[in-house]
Amino acid sequence: DLDTEIMAEITAIARQPSRRQLRRGLRALRDVTAIARHRTECCADYRAALGPDAWPGAPCDSDRAPLYYYPLLSDNKAALLQQARKARIELVPWPVAVPIYPLEHIAELSVYGYRPGDCPQAEALAARLVGLPTHTRITPAVRRQIIDFLQARH
């Protein structure tokens, strides 16, 4: 049943964090305001350059931020991701191909009682959705490269 699957795949693999993970977590908590500000700036830049007026299919037209990834819809997700890899541009294939991350194949959802077509809108979005990175290594110059890359393909 579903509870058993969740227990086996998620809860059972939970472990005590290592000292290194705890140190990193505490450091991130100290920096949370700066990280949130940075992610908000990334989203604002992406929205200004790739928002609904500039990129038909930009699902994010609000100023609610910070976002872990800035969402963008692509008519050909696979080709866009392949071009990005070749150009060494970071795009996030999130979700990979199906509505439940990190599953990659719709057949894997049957374990959870999901049948293809149960959520056609979510499936359609998953097939088109990519994420633009907002982590702290995404400098204004890197954002400009990502934006230029995307604008050249639209």
PyRosetta script that sets phi, psi and omega in degrees:
from pyrosetta import init, pose_from_sequence

init()
pose = pose_from_sequence("DLDTEIMAEITAIARQPSRRQLRRGLRALRDVTAIARHRTECCADYRAALGPDAWPGAPCDSDRAPLYYYPLLSDNKAALLQQARKARIELVPWPVAVPIYPLEHIAELSVYGYRPGDCPQAEALAARLVGLPTHTRITPAVRRQIIDFLQARH")
pose.set_psi(1, 169.9)
pose.set_omega(1, -173.7)
pose.set_phi(2, -61.7)
pose.set_psi(2, -42.1)
pose.set_omega(2, 179.5)
pose.set_phi(3, -60.2)
pose.set_psi(3, -40.3)
pose.set_omega(3, 179.2)
pose.set_phi(4, -65.6)
pose.set_psi(4, -41.9)
pose.set_omega(4, 179.1)
pose.set_phi(5, -63.2)
pose.set_psi(5, -45.0)
pose.set_omega(5, 179.0)
pose.set_phi(6, -61.9)
pose.set_psi(6, -43.3)
pose.set_omega(6, 178.9)
pose.set_phi(7, -59.8)
pose.set_psi(7, -46.1)
pose.set_omega(7, -176.9)
pose.set_phi(8, -68.4)
pose.set_psi(8, -39.3)
pose.set_omega(8, -173.2)
pose.set_phi(9, -92.3)
pose.set_psi(9, -22.6)
pose.set_omega(9, -175.1)
pose.set_phi(10, -119.9)
pose.set_psi(10, -61.9)
pose.set_omega(10, -173.7)
pose.set_phi(11, -66.1)
pose.set_psi(11, -42.0)
pose.set_omega(11, -175.6)
pose.set_phi(12, -65.8)
pose.set_psi(12, -26.4)
pose.set_omega(12, -178.8)
pose.set_phi(13, -90.2)
pose.set_psi(13, -3.4)
pose.set_omega(13, 177.1)
pose.set_phi(14, -63.8)
pose.set_psi(14, 138.0)
pose.set_omega(14, -177.8)
pose.set_phi(15, -134.2)
pose.set_psi(15, 167.5)
pose.set_omega(15, 174.3)
pose.set_phi(16, -69.9)
pose.set_psi(16, 131.6)
pose.set_omega(16, 178.9)
pose.set_phi(17, -64.7)
pose.set_psi(17, 148.3)
pose.set_omega(17, 177.8)
pose.set_phi(18, -75.8)
pose.set_psi(18, 168.4)
pose.set_omega(18, 177.2)
pose.set_phi(19, -61.0)
pose.set_psi(19, -39.8)
pose.set_omega(19, 179.1)
pose.set_phi(20, -62.0)
pose.set_psi(20, -44.8)
pose.set_omega(20, 178.2)
pose.set_phi(21, -63.0)
pose.set_psi(21, -39.7)
pose.set_omega(21, 177.8)
pose.set_phi(22, -64.1)
pose.set_psi(22, -42.2)
pose.set_omega(22, 177.9)
pose.set_phi(23, -62.1)
pose.set_psi(23, -44.8)
pose.set_omega(23, 179.1)
pose.set_phi(24, -63.0)
pose.set_psi(24, -40.4)
pose.set_omega(24, 179.2)
pose.set_phi(25, -63.5)
pose.set_psi(25, -44.0)
pose.set_omega(25, 178.4)
pose.set_phi(26, -64.6)
pose.set_psi(26, -39.6)
pose.set_omega(26, 177.7)
pose.set_phi(27, -63.6)
pose.set_psi(27, -41.5)
pose.set_omega(27, 178.4)
pose.set_phi(28, -63.6)
pose.set_psi(28, -37.7)
pose.set_omega(28, 177.6)
pose.set_phi(29, -63.7)
pose.set_psi(29, -38.3)
pose.set_omega(29, 177.5)
pose.set_phi(30, -65.0)
pose.set_psi(30, -32.1)
pose.set_omega(30, -175.7)
pose.set_phi(31, -97.9)
pose.set_psi(31, 8.7)
pose.set_omega(31, -170.7)
pose.set_phi(32, -59.4)
pose.set_psi(32, -37.0)
pose.set_omega(32, 180.0)
pose.set_phi(33, -66.3)
pose.set_psi(33, -44.0)
pose.set_omega(33, 179.1)
pose.set_phi(34, -66.8)
pose.set_psi(34, -38.9)
pose.set_omega(34, 178.5)
pose.set_phi(35, -64.2)
pose.set_psi(35, -45.1)
pose.set_omega(35, 179.0)
pose.set_phi(36, -62.8)
pose.set_psi(36, -40.7)
pose.set_omega(36, 178.7)
pose.set_phi(37, -62.9)
pose.set_psi(37, -43.2)
pose.set_omega(37, 179.4)
pose.set_phi(38, -62.1)
pose.set_psi(38, -46.8)
pose.set_omega(38, -179.9)
pose.set_phi(39, -62.9)
pose.set_psi(39, -37.1)
pose.set_omega(39, 177.5)
pose.set_phi(40, -64.2)
pose.set_psi(40, -41.8)
pose.set_omega(40, 177.5)
pose.set_phi(41, -63.2)
pose.set_psi(41, -42.0)
pose.set_omega(41, 177.6)
pose.set_phi(42, -58.5)
pose.set_psi(42, -48.8)
pose.set_omega(42, -178.8)
pose.set_phi(43, -60.7)
pose.set_psi(43, -41.3)
pose.set_omega(43, 179.9)
pose.set_phi(44, -63.0)
pose.set_psi(44, -42.0)
pose.set_omega(44, 178.2)
pose.set_phi(45, -64.7)
pose.set_psi(45, -45.9)
pose.set_omega(45, 179.4)
pose.set_phi(46, -61.9)
pose.set_psi(46, -44.5)
pose.set_omega(46, -177.8)
pose.set_phi(47, -63.4)
pose.set_psi(47, -41.4)
pose.set_omega(47, -179.8)
pose.set_phi(48, -63.4)
pose.set_psi(48, -39.4)
pose.set_omega(48, -176.4)
pose.set_phi(49, -90.0)
pose.set_psi(49, -29.8)
pose.set_omega(49, -170.8)
pose.set_phi(50, -127.4)
pose.set_psi(50, 16.1)
pose.set_omega(50, -179.1)
pose.set_phi(51, -65.1)
pose.set_psi(51, -177.5)
pose.set_omega(51, -174.0)
pose.set_phi(52, -54.9)
pose.set_psi(52, -30.3)
pose.set_omega(52, 179.6)
pose.set_phi(53, -75.3)
pose.set_psi(53, -28.9)
pose.set_omega(53, -176.8)
pose.set_phi(54, -97.3)
pose.set_psi(54, -29.9)
pose.set_omega(54, -176.0)
pose.set_phi(55, -132.3)
pose.set_psi(55, 98.1)
pose.set_omega(55, -179.8)
pose.set_phi(56, -60.0)
pose.set_psi(56, 122.9)
pose.set_omega(56, -176.2)
pose.set_phi(57, 109.7)
pose.set_psi(57, 3.2)
pose.set_omega(57, 173.7)
pose.set_phi(58, -74.2)
pose.set_psi(58, 110.9)
pose.set_omega(58, -175.3)
pose.set_phi(59, -78.5)
pose.set_psi(59, -8.9)
pose.set_omega(59, -173.3)
pose.set_phi(60, -109.0)
pose.set_psi(60, 95.9)
pose.set_omega(60, 179.5)
pose.set_phi(61, -113.4)
pose.set_psi(61, 9.3)
pose.set_omega(61, 178.4)
pose.set_phi(62, -99.3)
pose.set_psi(62, 170.0)
pose.set_omega(62, 178.1)
pose.set_phi(63, -102.8)
pose.set_psi(63, 20.7)
pose.set_omega(63, 176.6)
pose.set_phi(64, -71.3)
pose.set_psi(64, 118.7)
pose.set_omega(64, -177.8)
pose.set_phi(65, -152.6)
pose.set_psi(65, 167.0)
pose.set_omega(65, 6.7)
pose.set_phi(66, -82.8)
pose.set_psi(66, 154.1)
pose.set_omega(66, 176.4)
pose.set_phi(67, -114.6)
pose.set_psi(67, 145.5)
pose.set_omega(67, 177.8)
pose.set_phi(68, -66.6)
pose.set_psi(68, -40.8)
pose.set_omega(68, 171.7)
pose.set_phi(69, -136.1)
pose.set_psi(69, 147.3)
pose.set_omega(69, 173.7)
pose.set_phi(70, -89.2)
pose.set_psi(70, 121.8)
pose.set_omega(70, -175.0)
pose.set_phi(71, -79.1)
pose.set_psi(71, 142.4)
pose.set_omega(71, 177.1)
pose.set_phi(72, -146.2)
pose.set_psi(72, 139.0)
pose.set_omega(72, 178.3)
pose.set_phi(73, -98.4)
pose.set_psi(73, 140.2)
pose.set_omega(73, 179.0)
pose.set_phi(74, -125.0)
pose.set_psi(74, 140.7)
pose.set_omega(74, 177.1)
pose.set_phi(75, -72.3)
pose.set_psi(75, -22.7)
pose.set_omega(75, 178.2)
pose.set_phi(76, -139.3)
pose.set_psi(76, 78.2)
pose.set_omega(76, -175.1)
pose.set_phi(77, -56.0)
pose.set_psi(77, -47.3)
pose.set_omega(77, -176.6)
pose.set_phi(78, -60.6)
pose.set_psi(78, -45.6)
pose.set_omega(78, -179.6)
pose.set_phi(79, -66.5)
pose.set_psi(79, -41.4)
pose.set_omega(79, 179.7)
pose.set_phi(80, -62.0)
pose.set_psi(80, -44.5)
pose.set_omega(80, 179.1)
pose.set_phi(81, -64.4)
pose.set_psi(81, -39.1)
pose.set_omega(81, 178.3)
pose.set_phi(82, -64.8)
pose.set_psi(82, -44.5)
pose.set_omega(82, 177.9)
pose.set_phi(83, -62.0)
pose.set_psi(83, -39.8)
pose.set_omega(83, 179.7)
pose.set_phi(84, -63.9)
pose.set_psi(84, -43.0)
pose.set_omega(84, 178.2)
pose.set_phi(85, -60.2)
pose.set_psi(85, -44.7)
pose.set_omega(85, 179.6)
pose.set_phi(86, -62.0)
pose.set_psi(86, -37.9)
pose.set_omega(86, -178.3)
pose.set_phi(87, -86.1)
pose.set_psi(87, -0.1)
pose.set_omega(87, -178.7)
pose.set_phi(88, 60.1)
pose.set_psi(88, 41.7)
pose.set_omega(88, 176.8)
pose.set_phi(89, -106.5)
pose.set_psi(89, 129.5)
pose.set_omega(89, -178.9)
pose.set_phi(90, -81.5)
pose.set_psi(90, 114.2)
pose.set_omega(90, 168.3)
pose.set_phi(91, -125.9)
pose.set_psi(91, 151.5)
pose.set_omega(91, -174.6)
pose.set_phi(92, -108.7)
pose.set_psi(92, 117.2)
pose.set_omega(92, 179.6)
pose.set_phi(93, -78.6)
pose.set_psi(93, 63.3)
pose.set_omega(93, -173.9)
pose.set_phi(94, -116.8)
pose.set_psi(94, 124.8)
pose.set_omega(94, -9.8)
pose.set_phi(95, -68.7)
pose.set_psi(95, 161.6)
pose.set_omega(95, -174.1)
pose.set_phi(96, -59.3)
pose.set_psi(96, -61.4)
pose.set_omega(96, -179.1)
pose.set_phi(97, -150.2)
pose.set_psi(97, -12.9)
pose.set_omega(97, -177.5)
pose.set_phi(98, -127.6)
pose.set_psi(98, 163.4)
pose.set_omega(98, -173.5)
pose.set_phi(99, -63.0)
pose.set_psi(99, -20.2)
pose.set_omega(99, -177.7)
pose.set_phi(100, -108.8)
pose.set_psi(100, 113.3)
pose.set_omega(100, 179.4)
pose.set_phi(101, -81.9)
pose.set_psi(101, 140.2)
pose.set_omega(101, 10.5)
pose.set_phi(102, -102.6)
pose.set_psi(102, 20.2)
pose.set_omega(102, 179.9)
pose.set_phi(103, -62.0)
pose.set_psi(103, 142.6)
pose.set_omega(103, -175.7)
pose.set_phi(104, -107.8)
pose.set_psi(104, -19.5)
pose.set_omega(104, -176.1)
pose.set_phi(105, -128.1)
pose.set_psi(105, 134.7)
pose.set_omega(105, -175.4)
pose.set_phi(106, -60.3)
pose.set_psi(106, -28.7)
pose.set_omega(106, 179.0)
pose.set_phi(107, -63.4)
pose.set_psi(107, -27.5)
pose.set_omega(107, 179.8)
pose.set_phi(108, -65.6)
pose.set_psi(108, -20.2)
pose.set_omega(108, -178.1)
pose.set_phi(109, -73.2)
pose.set_psi(109, -16.9)
pose.set_omega(109, -177.7)
pose.set_phi(110, -62.5)
pose.set_psi(110, -27.7)
pose.set_omega(110, 177.4)
pose.set_phi(111, -58.6)
pose.set_psi(111, -29.9)
pose.set_omega(111, -177.4)
pose.set_phi(112, -97.6)
pose.set_psi(112, 10.5)
pose.set_omega(112, 179.3)
pose.set_phi(113, 81.8)
pose.set_psi(113, 11.3)
pose.set_omega(113, 179.9)
pose.set_phi(114, -92.1)
pose.set_psi(114, 133.3)
pose.set_omega(114, 175.7)
pose.set_phi(115, -111.4)
pose.set_psi(115, 138.6)
pose.set_omega(115, 176.0)
pose.set_phi(116, -51.1)
pose.set_psi(116, 132.2)
pose.set_omega(116, -178.4)
pose.set_phi(117, 99.0)
pose.set_psi(117, -10.0)
pose.set_omega(117, 178.5)
pose.set_phi(118, -61.1)
pose.set_psi(118, -37.2)
pose.set_omega(118, 179.5)
pose.set_phi(119, -131.4)
pose.set_psi(119, 76.1)
pose.set_omega(119, -173.1)
pose.set_phi(120, -61.1)
pose.set_psi(120, -35.1)
pose.set_omega(120, 179.3)
pose.set_phi(121, -68.5)
pose.set_psi(121, -42.0)
pose.set_omega(121, 177.7)
pose.set_phi(122, -64.1)
pose.set_psi(122, -39.6)
pose.set_omega(122, 178.5)
pose.set_phi(123, -64.2)
pose.set_psi(123, -42.2)
pose.set_omega(123, 179.9)
pose.set_phi(124, -64.1)
pose.set_psi(124, -41.0)
pose.set_omega(124, 178.3)
pose.set_phi(125, -67.4)
pose.set_psi(125, -42.6)
pose.set_omega(125, 179.9)
pose.set_phi(126, -60.1)
pose.set_psi(126, -34.1)
pose.set_omega(126, -179.9)
pose.set_phi(127, -70.7)
pose.set_psi(127, -17.5)
pose.set_omega(127, -176.3)
pose.set_phi(128, -115.2)
pose.set_psi(128, -16.1)
pose.set_omega(128, -169.5)
pose.set_phi(129, -82.4)
pose.set_psi(129, 129.7)
pose.set_omega(129, 170.6)
pose.set_phi(130, -125.5)
pose.set_psi(130, 160.0)
pose.set_omega(130, 178.6)
pose.set_phi(131, -116.2)
pose.set_psi(131, 139.1)
pose.set_omega(131, 174.5)
pose.set_phi(132, -96.5)
pose.set_psi(132, 131.9)
pose.set_omega(132, -172.6)
pose.set_phi(133, -69.3)
pose.set_psi(133, 146.7)
pose.set_omega(133, 178.2)
pose.set_phi(134, -129.1)
pose.set_psi(134, 9.3)
pose.set_omega(134, -177.8)
pose.set_phi(135, -66.1)
pose.set_psi(135, 169.8)
pose.set_omega(135, -170.2)
pose.set_phi(136, -69.3)
pose.set_psi(136, -12.4)
pose.set_omega(136, 175.5)
pose.set_phi(137, -84.4)
pose.set_psi(137, -2.1)
pose.set_omega(137, 178.3)
pose.set_phi(138, -89.0)
pose.set_psi(138, 91.1)
pose.set_omega(138, -179.2)
pose.set_phi(139, -77.5)
pose.set_psi(139, 168.7)
pose.set_omega(139, 174.7)
pose.set_phi(140, -55.4)
pose.set_psi(140, -37.6)
pose.set_omega(140, 179.2)
pose.set_phi(141, -66.3)
pose.set_psi(141, -40.6)
pose.set_omega(141, 178.4)
pose.set_phi(142, -67.4)
pose.set_psi(142, -41.4)
pose.set_omega(142, 176.2)
pose.set_phi(143, -58.5)
pose.set_psi(143, -41.2)
pose.set_omega(143, 179.4)
pose.set_phi(144, -61.7)
pose.set_psi(144, -40.3)
pose.set_omega(144, 177.9)
pose.set_phi(145, -63.0)
pose.set_psi(145, -44.0)
pose.set_omega(145, 179.3)
pose.set_phi(146, -62.5)
pose.set_psi(146, -47.3)
pose.set_omega(146, -179.2)
pose.set_phi(147, -62.3)
pose.set_psi(147, -46.6)
pose.set_omega(147, 179.4)
pose.set_phi(148, -60.4)
pose.set_psi(148, -44.0)
pose.set_omega(148, 178.4)
pose.set_phi(149, -56.9)
pose.set_psi(149, -48.3)
pose.set_omega(149, -177.7)
pose.set_phi(150, -68.7)
pose.set_psi(150, -42.6)
pose.set_omega(150, -179.8)
pose.set_phi(151, -63.6)
pose.set_psi(151, -32.7)
pose.set_omega(151, 178.9)
pose.set_phi(152, -69.5)
pose.set_psi(152, -16.1)
pose.set_omega(152, -178.3)
pose.set_phi(153, -106.4)
pose.set_psi(153, 10.0)
pose.set_omega(153, -178.8)
pose.set_phi(154, -128.1)
pose.dump_pdb("model.pdb")
